[in-house]
């Protein structure tokens, strides 16, 4: 892989501010060395406070990369298998039904962990489902991860597991399984097995409302009237005690770049700390979508040319989107426009942070452009 044009990359990042993006931050690593860093813009409502190197962000679905790392650590240890039935760990999932045109039908086969990691479970992202509403009414802010995740099962699945791809609360269910298998809260597991070993010192779970949290970038939303400030909420953190495996973390660019570098380098950090085996990292990149499910990720999320492995998209067909990046680049993104992408062949990775919700340009333009500029030939 060739190097990339740093001046061109910097100019591109700065051009995003002219489009209304309040701030940008990008770190690129290659084989444990930071080879590029650029940040620009402001992070408060008044647009007077410059983005800091240790700026905190609501990470939203960037959380999923850590959840999948944790699941695969437990697979390595023999404590679970992707072929295990979800009901083995969460008995509430033992009586699932599936929606049909005329009502519901029983499962034709069990819901398995591989269906969760690959977003083929039949769940959706409905945060107002009756089970969630019931538990929050009964337990309030004391409702736990396990209690709320168990309540997901009260609603019929949208399809038989494995038949379609639907972006969903699947990884929140995976987080509850991690709690059952490890005997720890999800946050405690991440702290002991990912954050502390890698030296990620500024990563933790958000609260439902995060107003006043020190160094947290002001959240914005793209509307018909432009990009405007919004409440500092993480609506996926359903209670004070809930820890969302799909969207719950606060972190910063530097912490996530450490994680990205370790994964891109076969699961080992610059300090020699191994969080995953090389063969496990390669397993992340194995596409798990076939047939209609593979078509779903293109039609429902616009990810043409991509498959989906263990919680991350994988570039399968660069030619389909005119990309100069190699097949095998993998990663994911977040609801406020962040992205993490990695390539094990070159041991190169990047983490990009911005903080604008509902910004389709982030996924359709910014991330693909960064991908090709950083990984392209």
ZALO-852632 format. One record per atom (N, C-alpha, C): residue in three letters; x, y, z. Coordinates in steps of 0.001 Angstrom, whole numbers, plus 500000, padded with zeros to 6 digits. Layout:
ALAXYZ;...
***
This chain:
UNK500844498802500000;UNK500000500000500000;UNK500874501241500000;UNK500517502200499172;UNK501264503442499107;UNK500863504368500236;UNK501641505426500428;UNK501278506448501383;UNK500136507288500842;UNK499666508223501651;UNK498583509084501197;UNK499051510537501252;UNK498342511385500554;UNK498690512790500447;UNK498132513530501666;UNK499001513855502616;UNK498556514480503857;UNK497950515853503610;UNK498544516629502727;UNK498016517968502460;UNK496614517893501845;UNK496419516941500959;UNK495102516771500345;UNK494082516319501389;UNK494504515432502293;UNK493612514941503339;UNK493228516080504289;UNK494202516886504675;UNK493937518019505558;UNK492991519016504897;UNK493239519290503620;UNK492370520224502898;UNK490939519693502839;UNK490783518400502650;UNK489441517818502596;UNK488742517966503947;UNK489429517637505028;UNK488833517760506353;UNK488413519200506631;UNK489278520147506303;UNK488947521549506543;UNK487766522009505696;UNK487616521416504518;UNK486497521800503645;UNK485154521411504243;UNK485146520411505133;UNK483893519985505748;UNK483326521066506661;UNK484189521874507251;UNK483714522972508079;UNK482935523984507244;UNK483356524172505991;UNK482641525096505098;UNK481245524580504763;UNK481025523271504940;UNK479722522677504674;UNK478826522681505912;UNK479340523206507014;UNK478543523319508223;UNK478873522338509323;UNK479788521392509065;UNK480205520469510123;UNK480968521276511170;UNK480546521291512440;UNK481191522165513431;UNK482661521857513692;UNK482996520560513781;UNK484400520204513993;UNK484681518818513447;UNK485945518568513177;UNK486401517275512677;UNK487677516885513405;UNK487892515601513564;UNK489117515084514167;UNK489416513727513545;UNK490620513556513048;UNK491010512315512383;UNK492388511889512848;UNK492495510635513230;UNK493792510017513551;UNK493980508806512655;UNK495186508672512066;UNK495547507504511269;UNK496748506824511916;UNK496638505519512111;UNK497744504709512615;UNK498196503736511530;UNK499459503365511567;UNK499971502279510751;UNK501000501510511557;UNK500685500242511816;UNK501595499347512535;UNK502095499981513832;UNK501139500426514641;UNK501378500960515979;UNK501961502372516008;UNK502090503018514886;UNK502599504387514874;UNK501522505342514361;UNK501318506434515087;UNK500404507458514595;UNK501098508210513466;UNK500524508118512273;UNK501175508732511119;UNK500449509996510648;UNK499297510303511274;UNK498574511511510870;UNK497588511883511961;UNK497447513194512205;UNK496411513712513114;UNK496054515120512663;UNK494781515359512502;UNK494323516709512198;UNK492965516924512834;UNK492825518059513511;UNK491548518439514087;UNK491338519926513868;UNK490078520296513698;UNK489751521686513413;UNK488281521921513750;UNK487936523147514049;UNK486562523508514317;UNK486281523768515779;UNK485002523909516106;UNK484573524254517459;UNK483566523246517992;UNK483429523227519320;UNK482620522170519949;UNK481605522694520958;UNK481307523994520941;UNK480267524522521822;UNK479230525282521008;UNK478086525548521610;UNK476981526191520890;UNK477379527540520312;UNK478187528276521059;UNK478584529613520615;UNK479657529592519550;UNK480199528398519278;UNK481260528205518285;UNK482485529062518593;UNK482843529066519887;UNK484009529825520340;UNK485094528922520929;UNK484736527669521238;UNK485677526751521894;UNK486245525772520874;UNK487547525833520662;UNK488187524963519680;UNK488155523517520133;UNK488005522594519176;UNK488037521171519491;UNK489387520825520102;UNK489364520037521172;UNK490576519656521888;UNK491003518242521517;UNK492285517950521740;UNK492786516617521423;UNK492116515544522267;UNK491695515911523471;UNK491034514933524350;UNK489537515189524435;UNK488965515757523386;UNK487534516037523346;UNK486733514756523496;UNK485699514807524305;UNK484815513652524454;UNK483634513767523492;UNK483155512602523054;UNK482015512535522140;UNK481075511424522580;UNK479793511599522291;UNK478865510473522344;UNK479153509601521135;UNK479509508343521374;UNK480013507476520308;UNK478919506719519561;UNK477740506611520165;UNK476631505903519542;UNK477078504532519014;UNK476825504208517760;UNK477054502836517289;UNK478524502463517126;UNK479427503407517318;UNK480845503020517415;UNK481049502073518598;UNK480121502118519559;UNK480133501200520704;UNK480156499748520237;UNK479490499457519137;UNK479337498077518679;UNK480675497388518435;UNK481691498131518043;UNK483012497542517801;UNK483547496930519096;UNK483320497601520209;UNK483783497065521490;UNK482936495874521937;UNK481644495950521703;UNK480768494838522076;UNK481160493567521330;UNK481455493701520048;UNK481860492539519261;UNK483235492026519679;UNK484135492943520044;UNK485436492517520563;UNK485242491677521817;UNK484354492117522688;UNK484097491386523927;UNK483478490018523657;UNK482501489964522764;UNK481879488677522414;UNK482934487707521898;UNK483806488175521026;UNK484801487288520425;UNK485892486900521422;UNK486161487733522403;UNK487063487315523479;UNK486485486105524214;UNK485203486137524486;UNK484558485021525190;UNK484484483775524317;UNK484357483971523006;UNK484424482833522083;UNK485808482198522142;UNK486842483028522115;UNK488214482513522206;UNK488423481691523472;UNK487821482133524561;UNK487992481469525855;UNK487116480229526004;UNK486293479943524981;UNK485435478778525033;UNK484220478938525929;UNK483916480186526307;UNK482793480421527210;UNK481471480556526469;UNK481544480781525174;UNK480352480758524337;UNK480773480496522904;UNK479805480220522066;UNK480021479992520642;UNK479006480824519873;UNK479377481255518684;UNK478424481977517852;UNK477243481087517469;UNK477404479766517596;UNK476318478836517302;UNK475445478554518517;UNK475782479127519665;UNK474944478943520852;UNK473599479629520663;UNK472572479016521218;UNK471252479635521205;UNK471210480760522238;UNK470589481858521879;UNK470480482998522786;UNK469772482594524071;UNK468768481721523954;UNK467991481300525125;UNK468834480527526139;UNK469969480022525739;UNK470876479339526669;UNK471324480288527765;UNK471467481556527422;UNK471952482560528361;UNK470832483488528835;UNK469844483704527976;UNK468726484587528292;UNK467433483794528086;UNK466947483122529121;UNK465770482257528970;UNK464539482979528423;UNK464456484281528593;UNK463309485027528068;UNK463188484890526558;UNK464280484511525896;UNK464281484362524441;UNK463928482937524009;UNK463443482144524937;UNK463091480766524623;UNK461702480591524042;UNK460899481642524051;UNK459524481532523550;UNK459221482606522513;UNK460159482870521664;UNK459976483906520652;UNK458985483481519577;UNK458318484469519019;UNK457472484253517846;UNK457895485224516753;UNK457362485022515557;UNK457738485822514386;UNK456482486377513738;UNK456535487650513369;UNK455390488281512714;UNK455135487651511347;UNK453871487536510999;UNK453454487135509648;UNK452374488104509185;UNK451939487956507956;UNK450869488817507438;UNK449580488640508228;UNK449373487439508747;UNK448111487132509420;UNK448219487089510940;UNK449400487374511474;UNK449576487313512922;UNK450992486965513294;UNK451169485805513921;UNK452506485355514300;UNK452636483860514045;UNK453895483404514021;UNK454189481984513911;UNK455376481664514806;UNK455564480399515157;UNK456715480025515985;UNK458028480179515203;UNK459133480206515919;UNK460437480139515273;UNK460566478828514512;UNK461169478885513325;UNK461430477664512566;UNK462753477039512978;UNK463613477848513579;UNK464897477395514119;UNK465290478376515213;UNK466194478009516092;UNK466509478878517234;UNK467218480175516818;UNK467004481213517603;UNK467795482436517483;UNK469159482165518100;UNK470220482410517317;UNK471583482126517784;UNK472397483412517899;UNK473523483305518595;UNK474387484477518766;UNK474881484991517423;UNK475113484106516461;UNK475561484575515145;UNK474510485448514472;UNK473249485236514781;UNK472199486097514256;UNK472256487484514890;UNK472675487537516160;UNK472818488827516833;UNK473988489619516263;UNK475147488987516150;UNK476337489737515733;UNK476215490228514298;UNK475457489509513475;UNK475334489858512063;UNK474063490624511728;UNK473343491077512744;UNK472103491847512555;UNK471061491082511729;UNK470985489786511970;UNK469993488949511291;UNK469037488307512289;UNK468823488997513417;UNK468032488406514506;UNK466530488514514308;UNK466092489497513533;UNK464665489776513440;UNK464222490894514364;UNK465133491395515201;UNK464845492564516028;UNK464900493825515171;UNK464484494951515761;UNK464587496241515095;UNK465118497255516112;UNK465029498555515782;UNK465528499591516695;UNK464378500397517301;UNK463257499739517544;UNK462113500402518141;UNK462336500549519648;UNK462656501772520079;UNK462902502025521498;UNK461612502232522281;UNK460485502233521565;UNK459187502396522217;UNK458408501080522266;UNK459087499974522039;UNK458395498684522077;UNK457762498490523458;UNK456611497798523514;UNK455872497691524773;UNK456696497164525950;UNK457578496212525705;UNK458370495659526800;UNK459271496694527443;UNK459902497534526612;UNK460758498597527146;UNK459924499581527957;UNK458792499985527399;UNK457914500931528088;UNK457463500365529433;UNK457116499077529442;UNK456651498443530687;UNK457738498428531749;UNK458949497988531377;UNK460030497886532361;UNK460406499266532903;UNK460474500260532037;UNK460828501600532497;UNK459744502180533404;UNK458496501818533145;UNK457407502271534020;UNK457516501604535383;UNK457888500321535389;UNK457972499579536648;UNK459245499892537426;UNK460364500020536721;UNK461666500130537385;UNK462271501536537324;UNK461800502341536375;UNK462339503685536228;UNK463821503672535880;UNK464561504626536427;UNK465983504757536104;UNK466832503631536697;UNK466220502779537541;UNK466947501637538114;UNK466891500406537222;UNK466173500482536089;UNK466068499325535191;UNK467437498942534656;UNK467760497658534753;UNK469093497178534380;UNK469160496738532919;UNK470369496523532464;UNK470589496023531106;UNK469827494721530894;UNK469981493789531794;UNK469348492480531653;UNK467818492599531651;UNK467272493428532537;UNK465815493556532611;UNK465234494132531318;UNK465881495143530796;UNK465362495773529581;UNK465562494867528374;UNK466733494240528267;UNK466981493340527137;UNK466026492156527159;UNK465746491600528317;UNK464766490515528400;UNK463404490964527855;UNK463079492233528072;UNK461782492744527633;UNK461679492865526119;UNK462812492937525424;UNK462761492961523950;UNK462000491743523425;UNK462157490621524124;UNK461617489347523643;UNK460099489289523705;UNK459469490265524328;UNK458013490266524421;UNK457340490620523098;UNK458094491204522180;UNK457568491592520873;UNK457986490555519837;UNK457092490107518963;UNK457488489140517923;UNK458611489686517033;UNK459477488795516578;UNK460524489172515633;UNK459905489555514292;UNK460623490345513528;UNK460121490803512228;UNK460302489770511121;UNK461201488814511323;UNK461424487754510337;UNK462131486592511021;UNK462129485456510364;UNK462834484291510893;UNK464338484588510932;UNK465016484294512034;UNK466437484619512158;UNK467262484089510992;UNK468143484947510502;UNK469055484555509438;UNK468555484788508037;UNK467301485202507900;UNK466739485351506551;UNK466901486755505987;UNK467090487739506852;UNK467263489122506414;UNK468284489825507295;UNK468749490973506824;UNK469576491889507610;UNK468710493065508014;UNK468683493393509307;UNK467971494579509778;UNK468758495165510947;UNK469251496377510763;UNK470011497057511812;UNK469117497219513027;UNK469612496842514206;UNK468688496638515317;UNK469373496677516669;UNK468593496318517694;UNK469064496232519073;UNK469809494931519354;UNK470185494218518326;UNK470842492910518487;UNK472070492973519392;UNK472863494029519260;UNK474106494086520022;UNK473866494460521480;UNK472707495058521773;UNK472326495237523169;UNK472048493876523805;UNK471436492982523038;UNK471210491619523535;UNK472557490925523760;UNK473496491143522852;UNK474837490572523015;UNK475483491068524308;UNK475280492349524644;UNK475838492891525889;UNK475272492188527111;UNK473976491881527079;UNK473369491151528199;UNK473949489750528320;UNK474219489114527189;UNK474848487790527217;UNK476240487876527829;UNK476979488927527499;UNK478306489124528093;UNK478198489229529606;UNK477172489918530098;UNK476984490016531545;UNK476744488641532165;UNK475897487838531531;UNK475573486513532066;UNK476814485621532075;UNK477551485608530967;UNK478707484711530842;UNK479852485136531756;UNK480085486451531867;UNK481238486941532629;UNK480944487125534108;UNK479666487267534464;UNK479324487548535845;UNK479596488977536254;UNK479832489843535276;UNK480103491263535529;UNK479051492108534821;UNK478946493366535240;UNK478182494297534420;UNK478930494468533101;UNK478213494886532060;UNK478851495057530760;UNK479983496081530830;UNK479737497189531517;UNK480776498206531642;UNK482003497708532376;UNK481792496919533429;UNK482922496366534177;UNK483727495414533289;UNK483028494606532484;UNK483737493696531594;UNK484618494487530610;UNK484061495513529994;UNK484839496298529037;UNK486031496956529720;UNK485798497474530915;UNK486899498138531624;UNK488038497177531909;UNK487736495975532367;UNK488783495033532757;UNK489447494353531564;UNK488723494221530458;UNK489237493414529349;UNK489597494200528090;UNK489207495477528036;UNK489557496289526865;UNK490154497628527282;UNK489440498420528074;UNK489894499774528376;UNK491205499794529155;UNK491246499096530281;UNK492463499111531091;UNK493644498433530400;UNK493458497256529790;UNK494600496639529095;UNK495182497512527981;UNK494324498224527253;UNK494805499045526139;UNK495208500455526562;UNK494891500833527795;UNK495186502197528232;UNK494188503206527702;UNK492939502786527517;UNK491863503693527090;UNK491313504357528358;UNK491810505554528645;UNK491563506190529949;UNK490337507088529975;UNK489727507319528835;UNK488631508286528801;UNK487418507720528072;UNK487140506446528334;UNK486007505757527723;UNK485118505207528824;UNK483830505481528734;UNK482890505057529777;UNK481483505160529218;UNK480502504655529980;UNK479127504686529509;UNK478484506036529772;UNK477752506497528758;UNK476988507729528861;UNK475809507530529812;UNK475184508627530173;UNK473907508612530876;UNK472829509070529892;UNK471573508863530222;UNK470534509299529277;UNK470659510767528884;UNK470985511632529855;UNK471228513051529569;UNK472611513402530087;UNK473411514050529235;UNK474821514296529558;UNK475170515776529604;UNK474170516629529803;UNK474442518058529929;UNK475395518305531096;UNK476418519102530856;UNK477366519430531911;UNK478553518502532003;UNK478574517422531233;UNK479718516519531270;UNK480941517225530691;UNK481986517269531452;UNK483203517986531058;UNK483779517444529747;UNK484157518364528877;UNK484820518076527599;UNK483950517335526581;UNK482640517283526788;UNK481760516620525829;UNK481393517598524713;UNK481672517213523476;UNK481338518066522340;UNK479837518284522259;UNK479444519508521978;UNK478033519814521779;UNK477482518996520611;UNK476361518355520840;UNK475745517562519799;UNK474871518439518902;UNK474942518171517611;UNK474154518896516618;UNK473285517905515846;UNK472329518454515081;UNK471504517633514208;UNK471291518363512890;UNK471356517626511802;UNK471124518193510477;UNK469622518248510223;UNK469117519430509900;UNK467697519636509636;UNK467536520356508303;UNK466299520562507893;UNK466027521319506667;UNK466493522769506790;UNK466636523228508038;UNK467080524602508282;UNK468583524692508544;UNK469292523594508334;UNK470733523595508558;UNK471115522734509741;UNK472366522829510142;UNK472896522048511256;UNK472770522873512524;UNK471971522381513471;UNK471644523158514667;UNK471933522346515928;UNK472201523021517064;UNK472465522303518315;UNK471244521526518777;UNK471482520432519491;UNK470403519650520081;UNK470781519270521502;UNK469835518678522211;UNK470060518278523591;UNK471173517236523669;UNK471929517294524751;UNK473054516369524941;UNK472539515022525464;UNK471775514343524647;UNK471163513094525080;UNK471736511901524319;UNK471787510766525020;UNK472045509481524372;UNK470769508661524551;UNK469875508764523574;UNK468558508138523720;UNK468620506618523731;UNK469787506036523434;UNK469935504585523473;UNK470308504090524873;UNK470700505007525759;UNK470904504670527159;UNK469537504804527833;UNK468816503702527934;UNK467398503736528268;UNK467108504022529733;UNK468113503892530581;UNK467972504256531994;UNK469367504568532532;UNK469406505061533747;UNK470696505363534377;UNK471523504097534584;UNK470858502945534710;UNK471555501690534985;UNK471732500818533744;UNK471197501255532625;UNK471295500478531394;UNK472613500784530705;UNK473277499745530185;UNK474524499932529438;UNK474329499340528045;UNK474155500214527081;UNK473795499794525725;UNK474997499250524968;UNK474906497987524579;UNK475956497390523762;UNK475962497895522340;UNK474885498579521954;UNK474786499073520592;UNK475142500519520424;UNK475050501320521504;UNK475207502760521272;UNK475484503566522533;UNK476105502998523549;UNK476101503659524842;UNK477320504428525301;UNK478423504416524562;UNK479671504920525122;UNK479940506399524867;UNK480681506976525805;UNK481389508242525613;UNK482858507896525464;UNK483560508541524536;UNK484992508293524384;UNK485613509467523645;UNK486855509300523219;UNK487509510330522413;UNK488294509688521278;UNK488799510512520391;UNK489479510014519199;UNK490725509226519564;UNK491473509715520533;UNK492735509063520894;UNK492494507666521468;UNK491496507515522341;UNK491193506188522889;UNK490785505220521779;UNK489889505664520901;UNK489398504770519858;UNK490482504433518842;UNK491422505348518641;UNK492527505066517726;UNK493425503959518263;UNK493570503886519584;UNK494333502799520199;UNK493660501455519907;UNK492339501420520061;UNK491576500199519782;UNK491676499822518310;UNK491507500800517428;UNK491567500527515990;UNK492927499977515597;UNK493984500559516133;UNK495334500099515818;UNK495543498662516280;UNK495075498346517480;UNK495248496978517982;UNK494530495969517084;UNK493307496279516666;UNK492562495345515815;UNK493232495230514447;UNK493648496363513866;UNK494296496332512549;UNK495607495560512576;UNK496230495503513742;UNK497504494786513880;UNK497303493371514420;UNK496153492790514125;UNK495921491397514483;UNK495543491171515917;UNK495055492212516603;UNK494559492040517962;UNK495546492360519058;UNK496689492967518714;UNK497697493285519717;UNK498024494778519680;UNK498221495369520852;UNK498468496802520946;UNK499938497123520766;UNK500249498407520695;UNK501645498850520568;UNK502465498474521796;UNK501782498233522919;UNK502465497828524144;UNK502540496309524290;UNK502128495595523266;UNK502199494139523294;UNK501046493471524014;UNK499978494210524298;UNK498807493643524972;UNK497874493043523924;UNK497580491772524064;UNK496720491103523093;UNK495291491062523598;UNK494373491624522796;UNK492959491577523153;UNK492203490566522300;UNK492742490220521130;UNK492164489195520272;UNK493293488466519554;UNK493054487223519188;UNK494008486478518372;UNK493899486935516915;UNK494983486822516140;UNK494917487228514720;UNK493811486514513957;UNK493627485223514222;UNK492595484486513495;UNK491188484958513882;UNK491043485482515091;UNK489752486029515499;UNK489465487330514775;UNK490491488166514623;UNK490310489410513862;UNK489892489084512433;UNK490513488069511853;UNK490124487676510499;UNK488676487180510461;UNK488242486605511561;UNK486861486119511625;UNK485867487281511585;UNK486254488413512175;UNK485394489596512127;UNK485067489948510685;UNK486042489735509802;UNK485936490177508411;UNK485205489182507514;UNK484830488041508035;UNK484143487044507223;UNK482679487440507059;UNK482275487678505832;UNK480905488085505558;UNK479915487015506011;UNK478900487444506751;UNK477879486522507255;UNK476530486707506577;UNK476487487560505560;UNK475229487834504865;UNK475199487153503505;UNK474076486522503217;UNK473911485847501931;UNK472480486052501454;UNK472278485868500179;UNK470928485948499618;UNK470283487294499876;UNK469030487253500332;UNK468297488490500564;UNK468961489359501625;UNK469587488742502617;UNK470234489513503674;UNK471353490396503119;UNK472108489884502153;UNK473189490664501559;UNK472631491851500776;UNK471496491629500131;UNK470847492735499439;UNK470294493778500396;UNK469870493341501580;UNK469274494250502547;UNK470237495347502989;UNK471516495000503202;UNK472452496005503710;UNK472690497092502665;UNK472571496728501399;UNK472725497721500327;UNK471483498591500204;UNK470317497961500281;UNK469081498719500051;UNK468629499512501270;UNK468841498977502463;UNK468350499665503666;UNK469369500626504256;UNK470655500403503995;UNK471686501254504595;UNK472607501895503567;UNK472398501581502294;UNK473226502190501258;UNK474639501668501208;UNK474902500509501781;UNK476262499982501823;UNK476502499054500624;UNK476476499619499449;UNK476727498863498218;UNK478179498406498202;UNK478399497158497809;UNK479755496620497757;UNK480244496053499067;UNK479409496146500098;UNK479805495695501434;UNK479045494445501858;UNK479710493619502646;UNK479071492589503435;UNK479118493017504886;UNK478765492097505772;UNK478730492411507200;UNK479175491179507957;UNK480214491351508776;UNK480730490237509546;UNK480258490296510985;UNK481177490170511927;UNK480821490238513347;UNK480702491696513765;UNK479563492277513466;UNK479279493632513913;UNK479953494730513138;UNK480571494420512022;UNK481246495445511232;UNK481047495177509751;UNK480936496256508978;UNK480855496113507534;UNK482223495755506972;UNK482216494996505888;UNK483452494550505252;UNK483355494864503770;UNK484340495565503247;UNK484348495912501827;UNK484656494657501018;UNK483663494164500291;UNK483809492939499506;UNK484124493223498046;UNK483524494283497523;UNK483615494546496087;UNK483907496026495842;UNK485169496447495972;UNK485504497862495785;UNK485066498393494424;UNK485154497542493397;UNK484815497983492045;UNK483350498423491949;UNK482494497832492764;UNK481070498157492701;UNK480787499608493061;UNK481687500208493835;UNK481492501607494239;UNK482627502496493744;UNK483452501958492850;UNK484553502742492312;UNK485609503092493341;UNK485769502240494342;UNK486722502509495408;UNK488120502036495035;UNK489120502802495438;UNK490514502400495252;UNK491062501662496466;UNK490245501549497525;UNK490662500807498708;UNK490601499310498427;UNK491406498530499122;UNK491399497082498876;UNK490203496403499533;UNK489777495290498968;UNK488776494453499624;UNK489303494040500992;UNK488414493969501942;UNK488806493554503289;UNK488865494686504293;UNK488839495941503852;UNK488752497049504801;UNK487446496916505566;UNK487500497073506873;UNK486313496821507691;UNK486203497835508822;UNK485001497947509380;UNK484775498865510490;UNK483315499216510617;UNK483042500296511352;UNK481660500732511506;UNK481637502221511803;UNK480464502748512145;UNK480310504187512311;UNK479299504459513415;UNK478952505725513598;UNK478039506099514666;UNK477024507117514209;UNK475964507283515004;UNK474832508122514617;UNK475172509594514500;UNK476280510031515064;UNK476688511437514948;UNK477788511626513913;UNK478003510619513053;UNK478916510764511930;UNK480321510244512133;UNK480596509621513282;UNK481925509066513526;UNK482153507810512695;UNK483425507434512512;UNK483764506204511786;UNK485066505629512307;UNK485147504295512292;UNK486376503557512574;UNK486548502550511446;UNK487721502575510790;UNK487980501630509711;UNK489397501086509844;UNK489549499811509453;UNK490812499110509654;UNK491135498222508464;UNK492429497973508263;UNK492903497068507215;UNK494046496247507785;UNK493849494941507932;UNK494884494108508539;UNK496063493874507607;UNK495845493951506290;UNK496947493716505356;UNK498032494778505498;UNK497629496025505626;UNK498590497124505753;UNK498825497524507203;UNK498025496981508116;UNK498043497356509532;UNK497767498845509711;UNK496942499365508820;UNK496578500784508863;UNK495143500915509352;UNK494883501978510085;UNK493535502211510618;UNK493305503703510760;UNK492024504083510786;UNK491711505474511109;UNK490473505553511978;UNK490421506612512770;UNK489239506970513543;UNK488926508426513243;UNK487678508659512842;UNK487211509996512490;UNK486045510352513399;UNK486100511537514000;UNK485040511976514898;UNK484451513305514441;UNK483143513346514402;UNK482356514557514270;UNK481141514383515168;UNK480239515366515227;UNK479174515275516227;UNK477887515893515703;UNK477428515353514551;UNK476193515814513925;UNK475286514617513667;UNK474108514592514297;UNK473130513540514054;UNK472428513781512715;UNK471881512695512163;UNK471033512772510974;UNK471771513358509768;UNK473070513115509705;UNK473890513687508629;UNK474224512595507611;UNK473348512423506616;UNK473543511372505625;UNK474836511509504857;UNK475319512743504692;UNK476568512971503969;UNK477740512251504631;UNK477693512086505940;UNK478787511423506644;UNK479013510016506109;UNK477914509281505897;UNK478014507879505503;UNK478147507709503990;UNK477477508568503242;UNK477485508431501788;UNK478641509107501097;UNK479261510091501772;UNK480325510862501131;UNK481609510897501967;UNK481506511370503220;UNK482713511605504016;UNK483470510316504292;UNK482790509320504825;UNK483488508074505176;UNK484088507382503949;UNK483349507242502839;UNK483967506643501651;UNK485162507449501123;UNK485075508770501212;UNK486198509603500753;UNK487423509376501619;UNK487234509355502936;UNK488356509091503835;UNK488919507690503610;UNK488039506737503425;UNK488470505354503143;UNK489413505319501931;UNK489022505948500868;UNK489832505869499651;UNK491101506706499755;UNK491037507828500454;UNK492229508662500620;UNK493272507984501498;UNK492806507239502502;UNK493730506634503473;UNK494175505232503089;UNK493252504441502537;UNK493589503055502188;UNK493796502845500694;UNK493427503821499878;UNK493432503628498429;UNK494811503501497824;UNK494850502997496603;UNK496099502763495893;UNK496664504097495374;
***
